[in-house]
């Protein structure tokens, strides 16, 4: 359970800086989780690997333009906030930079229509702020905020919608559930026409998904919790699929975390919501999913550990090695893998 066991070398030029022109024309590596056998294709051909009766579970969260640049009222020092989660009553948990310049009571100005007051300071750069605004907050964020792209993306995103899935609906994420970025309306329609069921859950992506692991023994890593929801319709359809021994495939690690959280907590699927800090790494017993559509993840990340748990660390790292040899694009705007 050593962190370095999940390291690999990635040429910097393979970190995708911009989205591919057509979402479903990214590369797809299809991996047999048990044997390690691999096939290379294009994402739109994923339909060939799905059978009538299979279930795809997608995360319908919607990314907030959550990155705000402002200045301290007292000194005009530049402050950046990344809104992570809405705690209610206009109080938000944020990542702040530089955090050391903030104290409880600090006012940050973003525009005449938006200010933030620091109401609590936590560890790891986390703060709680109260947003003070005139009008409708989401409209203000649309005007003032920018998409919270990961730090390894240096290119400007020309079209905000390319960091949203086409089925994004429930506002609340600080990052996109990137496995879903490959789907187009046309591809989803073709999948449905083949008799494959499409269901939705919600997980608002926050620090739990992208926080780096900073301990050598991964068992000492603590996941930050993220809010999730499953409705009654999705729960009943998933229970029926299980009863009928049909395959359930999660689209993305976030959908996986919702499904496994609920299956482990209740031993069934049910209408529920809450916060999950589930940490999935090798040795984990999957109760919900049979396979996973996912992107290629950062070295030493909890996401790489999750996909390794579904197969094995050796099979996954060998697949990554082959993807690198075939010039796959990595991370948020990169190519995809179907582990089945």
N, C-alpha and C positions, 0 to 999 in steps of 0.2 A: 504493500500500500504506500509505496514511495512516490512522491510527486514526479521525480525524474523518469519514472517508468512510463509516463505519459507525455514524454517530450519527443519531438521530431524536428528535423531541419526542413524549413520551407524557404525556397527562394523568394525574395521580396517581390519580384515581378509577377508572382502568381497570386498575390493578394488583390482581389478584384476591387478596383477603385470606382467603377461606374456600373450601372445595371446593363445587361445585355440588351440589344435593341428589341428583340421579341422575347417575352418572359419564358415561353415554353421551348425555346431553342437552345437553352443551356445544355451542357453535357449531363449525362446521367450514368453513374456507375451502379450496376445492379449486383448486389453482394449476397451470396448464400451465407447466412449467419453461422451455419453449422459446419459447412465444408470449406468455406473461404473461396469458392469458385466465383469468378467475376465475369460480367459482360459490360461492354461499353455501348451506349446508345445516346439518343437525344431525349430530353425530358418529355416531349409530347408523346413519345412511344411508351410511356409508363403504362398506358392503357393495355398494352400487350401482356403485361406482367400481373394484371389484376383480373380476377374471375367474377362472373355474376354471383351475387350474394356477399361478396367481400364488402367490408365497411371501411370508409375513410373518415377519420375524425380530425377536423380542422379547428384551429384557434381563431375565433372571429374578433379578437381584440383590435382596437384601432390606436395607432400611435398619435400621441399629442405632439404638436410642435413645442417640445418641452425644454429646449435650451434657450435661456434668456441671458442677455448681456446687459448689465446695468452698472450703476455706480453708487458708492456709499454717499448718503446725504451729507455727512460731516466733512468728508475729505475728497470726494469725487474719485476715489480709487475704484478701478474697474473690478467688478464682481460678476462671476458667471454662476448661474444656478441651473441645475438640471432637475426638473420636477419629476419625482419618482412615483409618489402615490398620494392620493387625496385622502386625508385623514378625517375629513368632515369639517364643517363650519369654516371653510376657506383656509384651513391649515393643511399644509403639504409637507411631506418629507422630501428633502432635496439633497443632492450632492452639491456642495458649494466649493468654489475655487476663487482665490485662496481662502480656505476655511479659517486660517489663523487670524485673518483680518476682521472676523465677525465675532460679535458677542451678543448676548441676549439684549434686545432693545435696539440693535442696529437697524436703521431704515435703509433700504436699497431702492433707488429710483430707476424705473425702466422707461417710463413715459409719463406724461400728465395723467394718463388713464390707469396706470398700474404702478403700485409700489409693493414692497414686501417688508414685513417686520420680523426679525429673528426672534422666535419665542422659546427655542430650546437648542442647545448644542449637544450633539452626541459624538461618538467616536468615529473614526475613519472618514472624516470630512462630511458626515451627515448632519444636517440641521433640520429643524422644523421652523417653517415660516408661515406667517399669516399674510395672505394676499389681500391687498386693499385696492379696489378697482371700481370703476364706474361703467356699467353696461353688462354685457354677457361675456363671461370669462373666456369661453372657448373661441369666441370671435376675436377677442383681444389677443389671445395666444396665436391665432392664425395670422394676425397682422405683425406681431412683435417677435414671436418665437421662431426658431429654426428647428428642423428635424434633428433629433439627437443621434446623429451618425456616430458609429464607433470611432475611437481615436486613430485606428489604423487606416481610415479612409480620409485621404487628403484632398480629393477632388470635390469641387462644388457639385451638389446635386441640383440639376437643372429643373427637374420635375418632382415636386414633393410626393406625388402619388406613387412614384416608383419605390418609395420606402413604405408603402402600404400594400397589403394583399388586396386583391380585387373584391374580396368578401368581407373586408374590415367593417365592423359595425359598432362594437361596444368601446366607447372612448375610454382610454386609461393607461396605455402602455408608454414606457420610456424607451422602448426599442421594438423593432418589428419581429414577429415570429417568422424568420427568414425562409424556412422551408416552404412556406406558402407563397412566396413571391414568384414561384415558377408557374403557377396556375393561371390560365386565361379562362374567360367565360366560355369560350368555345371548347376548350379541353374538358372543363367540368361538365359541360352538357354532354359531350361524347362519353364521358365516364358514366354519367347517370343513365344514358341510353343503353349502355352495355349491361345494366342491371346491378351496378355497384352503388351502394347506399352512401350518401354523404351526410354526415352529422357534424354539429358544431358544439364546442365548449368554449369557455372564455378563460384565459389566464392573462392578467395584465403584467407584461414583462417588466421587471424591475431589476434591482441589484442582485437578486438571487441567481438570475440567469447569467449575468455578465461579470459578476465580481470575481477578480482573480483569486486563485488559491495561493496563500502565502505561507503555508506550513509544509514542512517536508513530509510529515505523516498525514496523508489525506484524511484519515479518520478524525483528525483534530479540526478539520475545516467546518465552520458553521455556516449553513446556508441562510441567507436573508429571506424572509417570507414574502410571498406574492399572493395576490388575491385571485381566486378562481370561482367559477360558477358552472353548474351543469343543470339543465332544465329537465322537467319530467319526461318530455318526449324523447330526448336523447338517451336518458337513463333507461327507459322502457325498451327502446330499439336496441340498445347495446346488450341488455339482459336477454332479449330474444335471440340476438346473434350468438351470444355465448351458449344459450340453450341448444341452438341448432348447429353448434360447432363450426360457425362461419368465422373467417379470418377478420381480425380487427387490426387495421393499420393506422398508426398515429402519423399525422403530418406535423413533424417538428417535435423537438424535445419539450416544448411547453405543453403541447397537447398530451404528450406522454406523462408529464408530471401530474397533470390534472387526473388523468385516467387511473394512474397507479396510486395516487393519493387516495382517491375514493374507493378503489377496489381493496386496498390494504386496510382502510379505516372501517369499511362496512361489509367487506366480503361479497359485495354486490355493487351494482350501480344504482344511484338514487339521486333525486333532485336535491341539490345541496349547494352551499357556497361557504367560503371561508378563506383562510390563509394557509398556504402550504410552504414548508421549508424542507420538503422531501429531498434527500440527497441520494442519487442512484449511482452506484459504482459496482464493479465486479463482485459477484456473490449475491447480488440482489435477486430476489425471486419475483419475476414478472407475473402478475395475476390478470392484467388487463389486455395487453397488446401482444400481437403475434409478429409485428414487424414495424418498420419506421422509415418514413421518408424524411431526409434531413440534409443539411448542408455539411461542408467540411469545416471542422471546428479548430479553434486555437490550440496550440500545444499547451499542455499542463492545465487544461480547463475542465470544469465540472461536466461540460457537455461532451468532451472526448471520453470522460470516464463513463458517462451514461451510455453512449453508443457501444463502448467496450463491454459494458455489463450485458447488453443484449446479445452480443456475439462472444468475442474474447479480445483481450488487448492485442494479442499477437495477430489475429485475423484482421482487426481494424487497422493496425499500424502498417500491415502489409498492403492493405487496400489503399491507404493514404500514400504509401510509397509508389504504388502503381499509378495513382491519380497524378502525382507530381511528375512521374516519367511521361505521362500523356498530356501534360500541360493543362490540367484542370485548373479552373479559377477557384480560389478559396475564400471562405468566410461569408459575410453578409450578402454581398452581391455576386457570390460565386456559384459554382455548379452544385449538383445534387447527388445524393446516394440513396438508393433504396435497399434497405437491409431487410431480407425476408427469409 
